Amino acid sequence: MAILNFTIRSQDLDHAATAAITNSVPAEKTIKLEQGLKLRYLKLLHIFHNIDNTSITDGEGTANNTIIFCKISFLNSKNALFLEFDSGKTIEHAGMICLGETVKEDGDSIFKDLYKVLHDGKQLLFINQPFKVSLFKLIAKDPAAGNTSISTYNSTASHKIEPITVQEFRGGIGSAGHYLSLTFEYQEDEKK
């Protein structure tokens, strides 16, 4: 089995110049391989990141420890699917993988072994064009501190998936920035 590994640094994100002007540019990186891949099998082995909670903010602008995700454009809902429930609606996020929580201390890193099979070979998975990796966060929407009854509690929109912006992923200007590294194991289809 072969290994595919890529690392996204905050300095390498798409639209970095635009992000200096506005804080609404999502943290995305376009990756172009030298040659396309025709995969029979794909497994996510490891996640390594140093994304800390000091610059990831919620709807109120408060930095909190939160759950972070990445969406990989060559994955579809058959490979990875995250379901979000909002106001009685189900929202499907195809190709989204949970990275775990943000780092609690500046300078720390998180390493996770996942060994998660994303594609099992019943059909081929093609990576034959540039693909995007986008970063997301789970943010608190309506605080539950003022709830006085179960009906009030049930009506709050407690959490929502939102894009991490370039400025949030960049971290503090005095820092070395953030990174995300993903390691996959794959088997390429050898048939012509």
C-alpha positions as CSV (number, residue, x, y, z in Angstrom):
1,M,0.0,0.0,0.0
2,A,1.2,3.5,-0.9
3,I,1.1,6.6,1.4
4,L,-0.5,10.0,0.5
5,N,0.4,12.7,2.9
6,F,-0.2,16.4,2.6
7,T,0.2,19.3,5.0
8,I,-1.6,22.6,4.9
9,R,0.1,25.5,6.5
10,S,-1.7,28.8,7.3
11,Q,0.8,30.6,5.1
12,D,-0.2,28.5,2.1
13,L,-4.0,29.0,2.1
14,D,-5.8,30.2,-1.0
15,H,-6.9,33.9,-1.0
16,A,-4.4,34.9,1.7
17,A,-4.2,38.5,0.2
18,T,-8.0,39.0,0.3
19,A,-8.1,37.7,3.8
20,A,-5.9,40.5,5.0
21,I,-8.8,42.9,4.1
22,T,-11.8,40.9,5.4
23,N,-12.3,38.2,8.0
24,S,-15.0,36.3,6.0
25,V,-12.7,34.4,3.6
26,P,-12.9,30.7,4.4
27,A,-9.7,28.7,5.1
28,E,-9.2,26.6,2.0
29,K,-6.3,25.1,0.2
30,T,-6.3,23.8,-3.4
31,I,-4.0,20.9,-4.0
32,K,-2.9,19.8,-7.4
33,L,-1.2,16.4,-7.8
34,E,1.4,15.9,-10.5
35,Q,-0.7,13.0,-11.9
36,G,-4.2,11.8,-11.2
37,L,-4.9,8.8,-9.0
38,K,-7.4,6.0,-9.7
39,L,-8.0,4.4,-6.2
40,R,-9.4,1.1,-5.2
41,Y,-8.8,1.7,-1.5
42,L,-8.3,4.8,0.7
43,K,-7.8,4.8,4.5
44,L,-7.2,7.9,6.7
45,L,-4.4,6.9,9.0
46,H,-3.3,9.9,11.0
47,I,-4.2,13.5,11.7
48,F,-1.7,15.9,13.1
49,H,-2.5,19.6,13.8
50,N,-1.7,22.6,16.0
51,I,-4.9,24.6,15.5
52,D,-5.4,26.3,18.9
53,N,-8.6,27.9,20.3
54,T,-7.2,31.4,20.8
55,S,-8.2,32.6,17.3
56,I,-11.2,30.3,16.6
57,T,-14.2,32.3,17.6
58,D,-17.9,31.6,18.0
59,G,-20.8,33.9,16.8
60,E,-20.2,36.3,19.7
61,G,-16.4,36.6,19.0
62,T,-15.5,34.5,22.0
63,A,-12.6,32.1,21.6
64,N,-13.4,28.7,23.0
65,N,-12.2,25.1,22.7
66,T,-14.3,23.6,19.9
67,I,-14.6,20.7,17.5
68,I,-13.0,21.2,14.1
69,F,-13.6,19.5,10.8
70,C,-12.1,19.4,7.3
71,K,-13.9,18.8,4.0
72,I,-12.0,17.1,1.2
73,S,-13.6,17.8,-2.2
74,F,-12.7,14.4,-3.7
75,L,-14.7,12.6,-1.0
76,N,-18.4,12.3,-1.4
77,S,-21.3,11.3,0.9
78,K,-20.5,7.6,0.3
79,N,-16.9,8.2,1.6
80,A,-17.6,10.6,4.5
81,L,-20.8,12.3,5.7
82,F,-21.5,14.5,8.6
83,L,-25.1,15.2,9.5
84,E,-26.1,18.5,11.1
85,F,-29.5,19.1,12.5
86,D,-30.8,22.7,12.5
87,S,-34.3,23.9,13.2
88,G,-35.8,20.5,12.3
89,K,-33.8,20.2,9.1
90,T,-31.1,17.8,8.3
91,I,-28.0,19.3,6.6
92,E,-25.6,16.9,4.9
93,H,-21.9,17.8,4.7
94,A,-20.4,15.4,2.2
95,G,-16.7,14.7,2.4
96,M,-16.4,16.1,5.9
97,I,-14.1,14.5,8.5
98,C,-13.9,15.3,12.2
99,L,-10.4,16.4,13.2
100,G,-11.3,16.4,16.9
101,E,-10.9,19.4,19.2
102,T,-8.7,22.4,19.0
103,V,-5.5,22.5,20.9
104,K,-5.9,24.0,24.4
105,E,-2.4,25.4,24.9
106,D,-0.5,27.6,22.4
107,G,2.4,25.6,21.0
108,D,0.9,22.2,21.6
109,S,0.0,19.7,18.8
110,I,-2.6,16.9,18.5
111,F,-1.7,13.6,16.9
112,K,-4.5,11.1,16.3
113,D,-4.4,7.6,14.8
114,L,-7.7,7.0,13.0
115,Y,-7.3,4.0,10.7
116,K,-10.6,5.0,9.1
117,V,-11.5,3.4,5.7
118,L,-12.9,6.0,3.4
119,H,-13.1,4.0,0.2
120,D,-13.3,0.2,0.0
121,G,-12.9,-0.6,-3.7
122,K,-16.4,-1.5,-4.8
123,Q,-16.1,1.4,-7.3
124,L,-13.1,3.4,-8.2
125,L,-12.4,6.8,-6.6
126,F,-10.7,9.2,-9.0
127,I,-8.5,12.1,-8.0
128,N,-7.8,13.5,-11.4
129,Q,-8.1,17.3,-10.9
130,P,-7.1,19.8,-8.3
131,F,-9.0,19.2,-5.0
132,K,-9.8,21.5,-2.1
133,V,-9.5,21.0,1.6
134,S,-11.7,23.4,3.6
135,L,-11.7,23.9,7.4
136,F,-14.8,24.2,9.6
137,K,-15.6,24.7,13.3
138,L,-18.5,23.8,15.5
139,I,-19.7,27.0,17.2
140,A,-22.2,27.7,20.0
141,K,-25.2,29.7,18.7
142,D,-27.7,30.4,21.5
143,P,-26.4,30.1,25.0
144,A,-28.4,27.8,27.2
145,A,-27.5,29.6,30.5
146,G,-30.8,31.4,30.5
147,N,-33.0,28.4,29.9
148,T,-35.8,28.0,32.5
149,S,-37.8,25.2,30.9
150,I,-37.3,22.2,28.7
151,S,-39.3,23.9,25.9
152,T,-36.9,26.8,25.9
153,Y,-33.9,24.4,26.0
154,N,-35.3,22.4,23.0
155,S,-35.9,25.6,21.0
156,T,-32.3,26.9,21.1
157,A,-30.1,26.4,18.1
158,S,-27.2,25.3,20.3
159,H,-24.5,24.6,17.7
160,K,-23.8,25.2,14.0
161,I,-21.0,24.1,11.6
162,E,-19.3,27.2,10.1
163,P,-16.2,27.8,8.0
164,I,-13.0,28.6,9.8
165,T,-11.7,31.9,8.2
166,V,-8.2,32.4,6.9
167,Q,-7.5,34.9,9.8
168,E,-8.7,32.3,12.3
169,F,-6.5,29.6,10.9
170,R,-3.5,32.0,10.6
171,G,-3.5,32.4,14.4
172,G,-1.7,35.3,16.0
173,I,0.7,37.4,13.9
174,G,3.5,36.7,16.4
175,S,3.0,32.9,16.0
176,A,4.4,30.5,13.5
177,G,0.9,29.8,12.3
178,H,-1.3,26.7,12.2
179,Y,-1.0,23.5,10.2
180,L,-3.0,20.4,9.4
181,S,-1.3,17.2,8.2
182,L,-3.3,14.2,6.9
183,T,-1.8,10.8,6.1
184,F,-3.7,8.3,4.0
185,E,-2.9,4.8,2.9
186,Y,-4.2,3.9,-0.6
187,Q,-4.1,1.3,-3.3
188,E,-4.2,2.4,-6.8
189,D,-6.0,0.5,-9.5
190,E,-3.4,-0.9,-11.9
191,K,-5.8,-1.8,-14.8
192,K,-5.5,0.2,-18.0
